[in-house]
Amino acid sequence: MIELVLQHLENLVGFDTRNPPRAIGTAGIFDYLKAQLAGFEFDLRDHGAGAVSLLARRGNPATVFNVHLDTVPSSEDWSADPLRLRVENERAIGLGACDIKGAAACLLAAATASKGDAAFLFSTDEEANDARCIAAFLKSEHGFRNAVIAEPTGARAVLAHRGIAAARVTFKGRAGHASGAAAATDSAVHSAVRWSHAALKLVDGYAKQRFGGLTGLRFNIGRIEGGIKANMIAPSAEVRFGFRPLPSQSFEVLHTALQACADSAGIESYAETFRGPPLPAGDVATAEERRLQARDFAEGLGLPIANAVDFWTEASLFSRAGMTAIVYGPGDIAQAHSADEWVALEQLDEVAQSYRRMFGHGSP
């Protein structure tokens, strides 16, 4: 089956679905998908801002397989054209090959090799931190009980992962000449740097907290910008950051603590821009019940089970909606978002075979 998987992957990688710029429409890659899925019924929806979803259904399945088709932008570090698949040293190399067009290719190949009931939800907004596609799907009368989210897990079923939050904090300074002593206190950039230092120190205090094999709080300052030039006191600055809490950690408590890391006079605004619950979603008791249900589901499918992971997936959105959700796909998260990202041919073949066996599981 690997030959068919690679054929699909070559075509999928060739479609430019980089996000940003969020310029994905309802044609192109979606025309290709529909052409490969003979015997399926389709529900194609444009949710705006490059968020497009396609629900493809054959028969009456109880499980929906979700895979996002958008990729991160490519960097200058790629050694060749990122939109042209290369197969070298038992690896398939191309933008999205690991995250997660490889999984999409596996689903297409498995669908061709099987007549079992199956349903696929393709989406294009996962990399935008703007889950319009999944939100709209979960509000519909979809009728599915289970969800398999095809992120890279090394061909093992993941039952639990961290939550995720993204936020923006802005600082207001007082413009002036940088030669004055007031530059030390009036600069918005200085306030942003002091806040960043305090936030990193705060995060260190959570290093020993544990949950289900995960340890500490993950935190990243992704962008700092502001000011005008070296001899001017910066009148404004902005910090974009994110954190990934353990299932046992409160988003609200963490936001309150982070907001308190700077003098309130320096902060102009503090706003959460995205939040994704942990997997499984719910309070401690509910999460454990859902974890056990997910374990039974994965074992019933004959899948090996992996430890909890640090990265976030949209599986938690399905879990929060009451569905049994697991994460299972080819590739290693270490390759995702990297230059020359790749996925092993062995895992592509293994996962395609697994998907084929999983079709129709639990259907009436």
N, C-alpha and C positions, 0 to 999 in steps of 0.2 A: 504493500500500500504506500510505501514511502515515495515511490515515483510519482504517484498522483498527488500526494501531499506537497511535494516540491514544485510540481507544476502549478498548483493553486497558489502556493506561497510566492512563487516568482511573479505571478500576476497581481497578487494582493500588494506586495511590496512596491510594485510599479505605480500604484495609485498614490498620488501625493495627498496624504491626509494629516499633514503636520498641524499641530494644534498648540499654540497659535500658529497661523492667523485666524483660525476658526472660519475657514472659507469652504467648508464641506457642504455639498448640496445633495439632492436626492437622486442624481444620476451617477455616472462613473462607476465607482466601486459597488454601488447598490444594483446597478444593471447587471454587473458581473455576477453578483451573488444570486440574484433571481434566475439567471440563465443556468446556473449550476444545480439548482435545487428543483429538479423536475418532480412534480407530484405534491409540492408544498403549496399551501395557501399563504398569502402575504398581506401584511398590514404595514405600509410604509408611511411614516409620519415625520414632518418637518416641525421641530419645536423652536426654531429660530436660533440665530447666533451660531450657526454651524452645528447645531445639535439635531441629528437625524437618527431615527430608530427604524429598524425593520424587524418585525416579528414574523418568522417563518414557521409554519406548523404543518405537520403531517400526522394524520390520525388524531388520537386523543391522549396525548402524553400527560403524565403527572409532573414531569420535571422539565424545567426550561434551562437551557444552556446560555449563559450570557457572555458575550465577548465584545470588547470595544475595539473599533477599527481606527481610531485616531492615535497618532503617535506624538511624541515630543518633537520639537524642532531638531534638525541635525546640526552638529557643531563642525568647526573647521578641522577637527582632529580626525575626521573620517579619512581613510586611506584610499577610498574609491567612491564612486557614485553611490550614495546611500539608498537610492531608489532602484537600484539594480541588484538583484539577488546574486550572490556568489556562493558556490559550494566548494569548500576547501577543508581538507583534513577532518572529514566527517562532521563538518559544521556548516550550517546555513547562515550566511551573513547578510544582513540588510536591515534597513530602518524598520523597526516593528517586528522583526523576525522572532524576537523573544517576547516583546511586550506590545501586542499579543497576537499579531497576525499569524504566527505559527500555529496557535491554537485554532484560529479561524480556518486555516487550511486543513487542519486535522478534522474539524467538524464537517467540512465540505466533502473530504475524501470518505469519511465514515458514513455520511449520508448516502453517497453513491453506492457504497458496498453493503448497505443494509436497507431493509424494507420496514424496520420497526418504527413505532410511533416516536416522533422526535419534534422538538421545538427549539428554535434558536432566536435569541434576542440580540441583534447587532446594534451597537450604539456608537456615537462619535463625540461624546463630550466628557469622557472620563478624565482626560488630561487637562481639562479646563477648570477643575474644581467647581463645576456648575452642573450638577446631576439632573438635568431636565429630562433626559430620556428615561432613566430608571424611575424617577418620581412619577412621570406620567403613566408609565407601565403599571406601577404598583397601585395607582388610583383606579385602574381599569378593572373590569370583571374578567380577569385573565384565567382563573380556574386552576392554576398550578399550585402544587403543595411544596415542591422542592425546587431548589436552584443550585446549579453548578456554575461557579464563576471561574472563567478559564484563564486566570492569571498564572504567571510562572511559579510553580511550586516544586520543580524537580520531579514531576510525575508522582507526587504523593498528595494525599488529601489533607488540607489544612482546615482545622476546625475552629481556631481562635487566633485573633490578632488584635493589635492596638487600635484605638480610635485615632482620630486626626482632627486638628483644628488649625486654621490659618487666620491670621489677624493683621491689622494695620494700625500702627500708632503714629500720630503726627505730633510735631513739636513746633511751638511758636517762639521765635526769638525777637530781638530788636535790632534792626539794621543799623549799621554804623561803621566807623573807620576802625580797622583791626589794630591800630596802634594803641588804643586806649585799654585801660585795665578792665573795662566792662566786657571786653571780648570773652573773658573766661566764663562769665555768668550769663551774658546776653545771647550767646550763640545757640541757635536751635540745633546745630550739628553737635555741639558739645553736649547738649542735653540728651541727644540721641545716643551718643557714645556712652555717657554715664548710665543711661537706662540699660543699654546693652550689657555693660559690665555687671550691673546689679542683677539683671535677669540671668546671666550665665552663672553667677554665684548662687542665686536662688535654686536653679536647676540642680546644681551639685548637691544640694541638701536632700534631694529625692533619690540619690544614687542607690540607697539600700532597700528601697521599697520593691516588693516582688509580687507577682501574680502569675500563676500557671506557667512557671519557667521563664517569664519575662522579668527584666530587672530595670528599675529606674525610669526616669522620664526622658524621652527623646525630645530634643529642642534644636531648632535651627533658625538662625537669622539669615534670611535669603537675600535681602537687599536693603541697603541704606543709601539714601540720596537726599541732597539738599544743598543749600548755599549757592553762592554765585562765583566768587573767586577768592584767592588767598588773602587779599588785603581788605576784605569786606566781612563784617560780622553777619553770619547766616541768619536771615529772618525766618526761615522755615526748614523743616527736615521731616523725612518720613522713613519709618522702618517697617519692612514686611517680614513677618516671621511665622513660624509654625511650631506646634508641639504635638507629640503623640503619646497620650496618656495610657496607662494600664487600664484594663477594664474596671479596676477598683478605684480609680482616681476620678474626681469630679471636675468636669470642664469649668463649672462656675467658680469653684475654689481656686483653680489654677489661674483663671483670668483675673480674678480679684488680686491674687498675689503678684502677678506680673504687672498689673496696672499700678500697683503700689511701689514698684521698683524705681520710680522717678518722682521728683518733686512735682506735685500737682500743678504748680504754677507753670511748669515747662510743657506739660502735656496739653495739646489742643484738642485731640480726639483719640479715642481708643475704640476699635470696632472689630468684631469677629467677622471674617469674610466667608468662612466655610467651616462646617463641622460635619464630621462623619463618625457615627457611633462605633464602638468596638464590636468585634465578633466573638461570641454571640452578643447580641444586643439585649438590654434589660438590666434589672437589678441583679444582685449576686445570686439569689435563688433562681430567678427566671433564666439567667444566663447559663447556669449550670445545667438546668433542665434541657435547655436548647442545645448545649454542648453534647449531652448524652444522646439526644435525638440525632444530632449530626453524626456522632460516632456510629450509631446503629445504621444510619443511612449509608455511610461510607463503607462500613464492613459488609453491608448487604450487597454493595456493588463490587465487592472484592478488591477494594483499593487499599494500598498501604497508607498508614496514617502518619503524618509528620507532626513535629512539635509546633507550638504556637510561634508566630512570626511577628517581626517588628513592623513590617510595611502594612499599609491600609489597602483594603479593596472594597468594592461596592457590594460584596457579599453581606456586609453588615446592614445595608439598607434593606435587603430582602429579609434578613433575620428580624430586623425591627418591625417589619410588616407582618411577622408571624410565620414566615416560611422557614423550612429547614434548609440551611444554606451551608455549602462547603466551597472551598477553593481548590481547583485541580486543573493543572495544565502543564505543558512542557516548558523547559527552560529554567534558568536560575535568575533570581532577582538581582544578583550582582551584575548581570549583563544588561539589565533594563536601563534605558536612558544613557547608555554609554556609547562612545564612538566604536564603530565596527561591531555593534551588538550581534550576538549569534545565539543559535540554539543547536544542540546536538541532534544529529539525524536519528540516533538511537532513541532519543526521547520523543521526537516527533512520531516515529513509527509506533512506539509503545502507547502513547496517548491516543493516537488515532484508533488503534485496536481497542483500547479501553472505551473510548467514546462509542464505538460501534456496539460493544457488548452492553453498554448502559442504556441505549435507546430502548424505550418501551418498559423500563423498569418501573414497577408499581402502577402501571396504567390499568384502568378498569378492564 
